[in-house]
């Protein structure tokens, strides 16, 4: 949520380098963008719209610059609210990610001291606080630290000063990474913006000063931090859509190969982590959004395969259950980014209770990974589209391995996933794809859409509805089949699309009965099933593999969501109001 970047270069192309870096971070926010160029005076350029369409004008040379691509939290999407923000004298410019929770109180106090605010953002209090401290404090570092001590919340920011060739940054609950090459030093909210061979992932409560040398110190004590450089393993990842028109389409199509990689995961890693689950006195899955749906599928898998109950809690609600957490508890957070604020808050609760943390993430260098005792990494690679697809199916596949390992049948699970990898390829065959495109055109003008499933397909129903509403903006809701007649069926009227997710399992007859109830009230029934049925008005054929239906049945729904976005002329990679990483609560 929000991308920030700062570059100190030996060349004079830092502003252009900042813009290029921001384009790699646009998935983190694309409401507006801005750049501040250092020098005798700070030069600002900012605008609403996507950074991919940004053009710097006038004098854009300089060896020092910071930039920002925004996902709005405080204040509307306007040029004034776009970052960077400055103090009254425009001698300090700041770009910021996260939330300053007490900004209203701070802003009121600063206004009483005569400060004039231009924007509605929480960010603007930061340069004004520093400006106020500098009235009585000559040392900039001391003024900065005193200002930060007044901030409440989780945040990271980077700043520059006029007539000063240096970068300052603070990490406190939101990620920052520093990169170094022969010609430049970079600090960013995301590794994808670092085109360097060496990086340092910044821990919390760290002050960073980048000039001729890089200095790291503890925010509270001021003591130096000795942080070590490590190889940038993300540097060579391809972050273009390649032959595909959009990242979302590319990432959907990558899933068969990723599932194959998961089938080849190290047996020792899986067995060791399965033992943690087996021997815990209470395991809690915590996650948000799409990862929560993956965890829900995992809860069913552990029940069916391992005959084991897993507690599933939405991460934002986990603190309400802290009374049950002990040093024998295992917290199992799932997160694509590893930076989701609610998930990190749950992990911090677990740390306070001395519970063990086994996390499943797509970013091994994330804050969540650093908070965890044990980390399992999905082999999905960077996911650029805002909608999560390949990370989601990766999470379920790994949960399937773990459930089988707990049950003592890891080899079977490996074989199943290898077979699944081949089965998924049939969904991408021309005939299947064309049928999904045709369906998208048929239902593109629907005002509401419903998805239903039972068992593992209940999780699929929730995720399918989320994918559709996220990217096409059609109101879509997912329900367990049994819940339909407890209220939601009142919403069914003539020609309302209802997607019914069917597998050849113990729930088949009941979910078909639920579909018949919808059809009897005029609903348009779309069946996602291995075989056609007279109940269906439209049939999407999928491979027959009931145990892994939570992966099989979601893939055509991902594709349908993509084609609905295209049919409705929506941006599949950057849906409105959404950002990839939700770093605020």
C-alpha angles and dihedrals in degrees: 000000000000121000120233130187138175126186131190108187139179087222129064096242097086094119093053090045089052091053092049090049091049090055087063089052097047092106086069092062137338108178094105142338141210145180132204118200119206127225138099085326129021112247116205129201120174140148145165120264135052123329088225086072095044122127122184114221136200118005108002100163123116142113095234127057143144129201144185140197110200140222103187119239105146115033132006128286100278137133091248092054092049116105144278099071126192142200123255093275094044090234095121124050123189137191116193143189123194134024134304097207097192097043094120092058092045092047092052092051092048092049088054087057090054102264117149118216123203103184139049093232130116089223095071093070090068099068091039092052090052091046090052093049091050090062088075103016122068097189110082095204092054091048090050094049092047090051094049090051088065095054122097123197140043114301150137126204142175125205143183132197131217115259091012127105099211144092125226124193141173128204116196114153098332125081128262130174128193122211130191132198134161094272107029150023119222133193119188146158090238137042090224089074094056112091090182133113093224128049142171121211107217118230122219123281093029130144115205126200118186119188127112085336135018118248126189122192140168112264095221104036101027090224116145118259118217103216121177129224118238137186116278101235093177095058097094098044112122109244099180125092090240112195091356125088094226138024090236092060092045093051093048090053092049093065101091092057093045091052088051090054090051090052086061097050117138109276091213093058093048095044092048092051092043087057090055089056094043094053100039120111093229126350119214123199109204125181145130135236115335092004088054089057090050089051090050089055087048091053089057092045094053091047094049101037107026096028086228131133117230121191111232119199131168104247094236090059098044096096088064088065097046090112088075095050118103138161087272093058123104116214112202110189120185120203137156095208101025086221102086106135097219092048091050090049090053090050091051090052089052091049091053089051090048092239119155117252123213108178132193110207141159092216113060092190096053128121090252091054090053091050093051131091091211128019130201114193124207112226092224096112123214113342109209104173111086091233111079114228115140093035089053096052089043090057092052092046092053091047087052090054091048094048091051092045090054087051090049097248107104094141091058091052092051091052092047093053093047089053090045090055090061094042092055091059090068089064089062095053115120097251093053094044093049090051091054091048090051091050091050091055090047096053101028093109095051114126093202136020133184134205125196135185143150131226111349089359091062087069088048091051091055093046094045091053091048093051093050096048094043097057108021099034091226110143102251129174130186124211141177105253093241092054094057095086093046091080114307094082086073086075094059116106137153115318096357105151115242119184112208117199112209134180132175093257139107091288097056100098094043096050090048088052089053089051090053090053090055093045091051087061094051100268120153105238119215110187120205100192145124090251134033119248133198088240091066121089088190128019128208108191118218133176117274108248109126097183091059098035089120087071100032097051097045096057096069088045090055089051092046090052090051094049091046089055091051092046091050093044094243124147105256094199099044113034117190119271093006134108130188099239119040101208096164129071 
